[in-house]
Amino acid sequence: MLSSVRGSTSALLRTCLAVPRCVRSTPIATQQRSYVTEIWKNKTSEIGTALARSKDLYKTYKPVSPGIRHLRRPLNPHLYEGRPLRSLTVAKRKKGGRNGHGHITVRHRGGGHRQRIRIIDYKREAPGIHDVVRIEYDPNRSAHIALLYNRNPKAVGDTKWSYIIATEGLRAGDEVRSFRKGIPSNFLASHGVASLTKSEKSTSSRASMSQEEAAEAAAEAVDQASDHSLALGLLRSMILKPGYVLPLHLIPPGTVINTISLSPTGPGILVRSAGAFGQVVAYEEGAKYVQVRLQSGEVRKILRDCCATIGKVSNPLWKNRVLGKAGRARWLGIRPSVRGVAMNANDHPHGGGRGKSKSNKHPVSIWGWGTKGTRTRKPGPKGPKNSNKMVIRERPRGKEKRGTA
């Protein structure tokens, strides 16, 4: 009797633990990887949910430890929680701030979590409609990035998917376009702009007209001008959207822009950090340059054929985050900074001596050049001749920056 019970129990266990035929054909490592992936997707931290305190803008935590007492993170519920597109990433090889000779050229770098570089499309040369698939976090920059899908059926390989710097307000499901190569003729015709031309008549023909004919021609010219302005306003409403790329001469003054290029065929290199934005200040019809105010307050001239993205860079609350502990800085690859007065005399101009004192020296860096407001270069109009002819107005400094000038 006892043996029969044991036999039935073992048979039941074998039935419950039996592996399906579809799973038997796959390797054990693949099975484990799929199981771990499913567990990782469905994993929820009850402790993190209990300690989190969500507010309107930031996420704080109950101070059960010193490391999370002051921790503050911006709330970004729209971010994709998965991994990036593997084909658009490359491995990041860290050098700890050292050059080819092994000398430290960038201080306070080293360590940190392993990262992969996201390949960002700064040129945006592909025309047509691109769908925003998702908004992702990028560990290599302060701004968020957006994954785009090209609707063009002829696009294959790298042209089908791309990453761009996400504009503030851009969400999954939105559409973006690039007019870097100009506005297509069919796009203008669909909005009635191509057929609208101002009627101009010579002075001799106007002189030969009667008063009634001249009045009718003037009324017709006024109607055409109003139609042209209406169509122009409609066109601007269709192309001036967040994430769209346009040449500077097509962007009206006062528009907020980002990812500005300095060459008509080059990538966008200006205004790319989180929350940054530039603004088109002035544009003259037929002029070679467009005046743009940058995030620092500097106003400079940029070629009219250079392109920029409409809108402000995403993640504007990034600068108000609080890491909470030194360990998070080490995770980001930021090493500690040591005070100069705590060093030896051969390591820093402030080092050496008995006690903590830099004597009667002006504050300087480890290389000896002045800090805390000491100006070391004059790139703009106040500097050397032809040092930077494109700068119209320098960024505010000192009293002007503080608003006390």
C-alpha positions in Angstrom: 0.0 0.0 0.0 2.8 2.4 1.0 4.7 1.6 -2.2 1.7 2.3 -4.4 1.2 5.7 -2.7 4.9 6.5 -3.2 4.6 5.5 -6.9 1.6 7.7 -7.6 3.2 10.6 -5.8 6.4 10.3 -7.9 4.4 10.0 -11.1 2.5 13.2 -10.2 5.7 15.1 -9.5 7.1 13.9 -12.9 4.0 15.1 -14.6 4.2 18.6 -13.0 7.9 19.0 -13.6 7.9 17.7 -17.2 9.4 20.1 -19.8 7.2 20.6 -22.9 8.4 19.3 -26.2 8.8 22.8 -27.7 11.1 23.7 -24.8 13.2 20.5 -25.0 14.5 21.3 -28.4 15.9 24.7 -27.3 19.3 24.8 -25.4 19.2 25.1 -21.7 21.0 28.5 -21.8 18.3 29.9 -24.1 15.6 28.7 -21.7 17.3 30.3 -18.7 17.7 33.5 -20.6 14.1 33.7 -21.6 12.9 32.8 -18.1 15.2 35.5 -16.6 14.0 38.0 -19.1 10.3 37.3 -18.2 11.1 37.6 -14.5 13.0 40.9 -15.1 10.0 42.3 -17.0 7.5 41.4 -14.3 9.7 42.4 -11.4 8.2 45.0 -9.1 9.9 46.4 -6.0 7.5 46.6 -3.1 10.1 48.3 -0.9 10.7 51.0 -3.5 7.0 51.6 -4.0 6.5 51.9 -0.2 9.4 54.4 0.2 8.7 56.5 -2.8 6.8 59.8 -2.5 5.6 61.1 -5.8 5.0 64.9 -6.2 4.0 67.0 -9.1 7.6 67.5 -10.5 10.0 65.4 -8.4 10.2 62.0 -6.8 11.4 61.9 -3.2 11.9 59.1 -0.7 11.2 58.4 2.9 14.5 59.0 4.7 15.1 55.6 6.1 18.8 55.9 5.2 21.2 58.9 4.8 21.7 58.1 1.1 18.0 58.8 0.2 17.2 61.5 2.7 18.0 64.3 0.2 17.6 62.2 -3.0 15.4 64.0 -5.5 14.7 62.8 -9.1 12.6 64.4 -11.8 9.4 62.5 -12.6 9.4 61.2 -16.2 6.7 58.6 -16.4 6.8 58.7 -20.2 10.3 57.2 -20.5 10.7 53.7 -21.9 11.8 51.3 -19.2 13.4 48.8 -21.5 16.8 48.6 -23.2 17.9 50.7 -26.3 17.9 49.4 -29.8 21.1 47.4 -30.0 22.0 48.2 -33.6 22.1 51.9 -32.7 24.6 51.5 -29.9 28.3 51.0 -29.6 30.5 50.0 -26.6 31.9 52.9 -24.6 35.6 52.5 -23.8 36.6 54.7 -20.9 40.0 56.3 -20.5 39.6 57.9 -17.1 40.2 61.4 -18.5 43.7 60.5 -19.8 45.1 61.2 -23.3 47.3 59.0 -25.5 50.4 59.6 -23.3 48.5 58.6 -20.1 48.4 62.1 -18.7 45.2 63.3 -17.0 43.8 66.1 -19.2 40.2 66.0 -17.7 40.1 65.8 -13.9 37.6 64.0 -11.7 36.8 61.2 -14.3 37.0 57.5 -13.8 35.0 54.4 -12.8 31.3 54.4 -13.2 28.8 51.9 -14.5 29.2 50.3 -17.9 27.5 52.2 -20.6 26.8 52.0 -24.3 27.0 55.0 -26.6 23.7 55.8 -28.4 24.3 56.8 -32.0 22.5 60.1 -32.4 21.4 61.6 -35.8 22.5 65.2 -35.5 22.1 65.9 -39.3 18.5 64.8 -39.8 19.0 64.5 -43.6 16.3 61.9 -44.2 13.1 63.7 -45.5 9.5 62.6 -45.0 7.5 61.7 -41.9 9.2 59.9 -39.0 7.1 58.3 -36.2 8.3 58.7 -32.6 8.3 55.2 -31.3 9.4 56.0 -27.7 11.3 58.4 -25.5 14.4 56.9 -23.8 16.9 57.7 -21.1 20.5 58.2 -22.3 23.2 57.7 -19.7 25.7 59.7 -21.8 23.8 63.0 -21.8 21.4 65.1 -19.7 18.7 65.3 -22.3 16.4 62.4 -23.3 16.5 60.8 -26.7 13.7 59.7 -29.1 13.6 56.6 -31.3 12.3 57.4 -34.8 10.9 55.1 -37.4 11.1 56.2 -41.1 7.8 55.6 -42.9 9.6 55.6 -46.3 9.3 52.0 -47.6 12.6 52.4 -49.5 14.5 53.1 -46.3 16.4 50.0 -45.1 19.1 49.3 -42.5 20.4 52.3 -40.6 18.0 54.7 -42.4 14.9 52.9 -41.0 15.6 53.6 -37.3 17.4 56.6 -35.8 17.9 58.4 -32.5 17.5 62.1 -32.1 17.7 64.6 -29.2 14.2 64.7 -27.8 12.4 68.0 -27.8 10.3 69.0 -24.8 6.7 67.8 -25.2 7.6 65.1 -27.7 5.9 61.8 -26.9 5.5 58.3 -28.4 3.1 58.4 -31.3 4.0 61.9 -32.5 5.3 62.7 -36.0 8.4 64.7 -36.9 9.8 65.8 -40.2 13.0 67.3 -41.5 13.0 70.1 -44.1 16.8 70.3 -44.2 16.8 69.9 -48.0 13.9 72.4 -48.4 10.1 72.2 -48.4 8.9 69.8 -51.1 6.9 71.3 -53.9 3.9 69.0 -53.3 3.8 70.1 -49.7 3.4 73.7 -50.7 0.9 72.9 -53.4 -1.3 70.9 -51.0 -1.6 74.0 -48.9 -2.2 76.4 -51.8 1.0 78.3 -51.3 2.7 77.5 -54.6 0.0 79.0 -56.7 -0.1 82.3 -54.7 2.0 85.0 -56.3 1.8 88.7 -55.8 0.6 90.5 -59.0 3.0 93.2 -59.9 2.4 95.6 -62.7 4.7 98.1 -64.2 4.2 101.8 -63.7 3.5 102.5 -67.4 0.6 100.0 -67.4 -0.8 101.5 -64.2 -0.6 105.0 -65.8 -2.5 103.8 -68.9 -5.4 102.5 -66.7 -8.5 104.4 -65.9 -9.4 105.2 -62.3 -11.9 102.3 -62.1 -9.4 99.8 -63.5 -6.7 101.0 -61.1 -9.1 100.7 -58.2 -10.0 97.1 -59.2 -6.4 96.2 -59.6 -5.5 97.6 -56.2 -8.4 95.7 -54.6 -7.2 92.5 -56.4 -3.7 93.1 -55.1 -4.9 93.5 -51.6 -6.9 90.3 -51.8 -3.9 88.4 -53.2 -1.7 89.8 -50.4 -4.2 88.7 -47.8 -4.4 85.3 -49.3 -0.6 85.0 -49.4 -0.3 86.0 -45.8 -3.0 83.6 -44.8 -1.3 80.7 -46.7 2.0 81.7 -45.2 0.5 81.5 -41.7 -1.0 78.2 -42.5 2.3 76.9 -43.8 4.1 78.1 -40.6 1.5 76.4 -38.5 2.2 73.1 -40.3 6.0 73.2 -40.2 6.7 75.0 -36.9 6.2 72.0 -34.6 8.4 70.6 -31.9 11.0 68.2 -33.4 10.8 69.6 -36.9 14.0 70.6 -38.6 14.1 73.8 -40.7 16.7 76.1 -42.2 17.1 79.3 -40.2 15.8 81.5 -43.0 12.4 79.7 -42.8 12.1 80.2 -39.0 10.4 83.5 -38.0 12.0 85.7 -35.3 11.1 84.8 -31.7 10.9 81.1 -32.4 12.6 78.8 -29.8 15.1 76.4 -31.3 17.7 73.8 -30.4 20.4 71.6 -31.9 21.7 74.4 -34.2 24.3 73.7 -36.8 27.1 76.1 -37.8 27.5 74.7 -41.4 24.7 74.1 -43.9 25.8 70.5 -44.3 27.1 69.9 -40.8 25.5 68.4 -37.7 23.8 70.3 -35.0 26.3 71.2 -32.3 24.9 74.1 -30.4 22.1 74.0 -27.7 21.9 70.3 -27.0 21.9 69.9 -23.2 18.8 69.4 -21.1 16.4 72.3 -20.9 18.5 74.5 -23.2 17.1 76.6 -26.0 18.1 79.3 -28.4 16.0 82.0 -30.1 16.0 83.6 -33.5 16.4 87.3 -32.8 16.5 89.0 -36.2 16.3 87.9 -39.8 16.6 90.2 -42.9 15.2 89.2 -46.2 18.1 88.3 -48.5 20.7 88.6 -45.8 23.5 86.1 -45.5 23.3 85.6 -41.8 20.6 85.1 -39.1 21.0 86.5 -35.6 20.5 83.8 -32.9 20.6 84.3 -29.1 22.1 81.2 -27.4 21.4 79.9 -23.9 24.3 81.9 -22.4 22.8 85.1 -23.6 25.4 85.5 -26.4 24.0 86.8 -29.7 25.8 85.6 -32.8 25.4 85.4 -36.6 24.8 82.1 -38.2 24.5 81.3 -41.9 20.9 81.4 -43.1 21.1 77.9 -44.7 22.1 76.3 -41.4 19.4 74.2 -39.8 17.9 73.9 -36.3 15.2 72.0 -34.5 12.0 73.7 -33.3 11.4 73.7 -29.6 13.3 73.3 -26.3 15.5 70.4 -25.3 13.7 67.8 -23.1 14.3 67.1 -19.4 14.5 70.7 -18.2 14.3 69.6 -14.5 17.6 67.8 -14.7 19.6 70.6 -13.2 17.4 70.5 -10.0 18.1 66.9 -9.3 20.0 65.9 -6.1 22.1 62.8 -6.1 21.8 62.3 -2.4 25.1 60.5 -1.8 28.7 60.3 -3.1 28.1 56.8 -4.3 25.7 58.0 -7.0 28.4 60.3 -8.3 30.8 57.4 -8.5 28.2 55.4 -10.5 28.1 58.3 -13.0 31.9 58.2 -13.3 32.5 61.4 -11.3 35.6 61.1 -9.0 36.1 63.2 -5.8 37.6 66.7 -6.0 40.3 67.6 -3.5 40.9 71.1 -2.2 44.1 72.9 -3.2 44.9 73.9 0.4 44.8 70.2 1.4 47.6 69.3 -1.2 51.3 69.6 -1.0 53.2 72.6 -2.4 54.3 70.6 -5.5 50.8 69.6 -6.3 48.9 72.9 -6.2 49.7 76.6 -5.9 47.6 76.7 -2.7 49.3 73.7 -1.1 52.0 73.4 1.5 52.5 75.4 4.7 51.3 74.7 8.2 47.6 74.8 8.6 45.0 75.4 6.0 45.8 78.6 4.3 46.6 79.8 0.8 48.5 82.8 2.2 47.9 86.0 0.3 47.5 84.4 -3.1 44.7 85.0 -5.5 42.6 81.9 -6.0 44.0 79.9 -8.9 43.5 76.5 -10.5 45.9 73.6 -10.3 47.6 74.9 -13.5 47.9 78.4 -12.1 45.4 80.4 -14.1 42.9 82.6 -12.2 39.5 81.3 -11.1 36.4 82.9 -9.5 35.7 85.5 -12.2 39.2 86.1 -13.6 38.7 86.5 -17.4 41.3 84.6 -19.5 40.0 85.2 -23.0 38.2 87.8 -25.0 36.5 86.1 -28.0 34.0 88.7 -29.0 34.1 92.3 -30.2 36.2 93.3 -27.1 38.9 90.8 -27.9 41.7 90.7 -30.5 40.9 91.7 -34.0 38.9 89.1 -36.0 39.0 86.7 -33.1 35.3 85.9 -33.6 33.5 88.1 -36.1 30.3 86.2 -35.7 29.6 87.4 -32.1 27.4 90.4 -32.1 26.9 90.7 -28.4 28.8 88.7 -25.8 27.2 86.8 -23.0 26.5 88.8 -19.8 29.2 88.6 -17.2 29.6 89.9 -13.6 27.2 92.7 -12.7 25.4 92.4 -16.0 24.7 88.7 -15.4 23.5 89.4 -11.9 21.2 92.1 -13.1 22.8 94.8 -10.9 24.6 96.7 -13.8 
